[in-house]
Amino acid sequence: MIALPVYADKGVVVKEDVCGSVNSIIETTDGWYVAAEHYSGVYLYEGDIVVGNLKTYGFEKITRIDGESGRFCIEDWGSNIGDAYEELCN
């Protein structure tokens, strides 16, 4: 298990391979849904626990709890999972 920096958000992947791509939707522990577009590194799968700067926009490193990480573009984050789908599928 990795140590969490104080600035890191924590979440769980609730949807993988959104709209036939390798993009993911992550639900944070405080109830936000994050639309994350995969660019490189580790793939995320449903049920993965992840940490990183999730509630932002742009390129971020997202790390699974096992220490493996990847580069993702945070497209959007909000309180509605439908908005996250829409952002990744348009």
C-alpha positions, 0 to 999 in steps of 0.5 A: 500500500502506498502512502498518500500525500496530504494533497491527494484525492482518493477514489475507486474506479466505477467504470472502465473502458468507457465508450469503447476506449481505455478511459475511466470514471472514478468516484472520489471518496467525497462523492465526485465523479471524475472523467479520466482519459488514458494517455500512458502507463497503467490501465485502470479497472473497475474496483481499483482504488486510486490516488492522485490530484483527481479534482482538477483539469489537465494531465495528471499522474494517477496511481493505483493503490498497488503503486502502479501509475499512469498518465491521464487527462482529467476531462471533467469532474462533477457530482453526476456520473452522467456528466462524466460519461458525456465528457468521455463519449463526445 
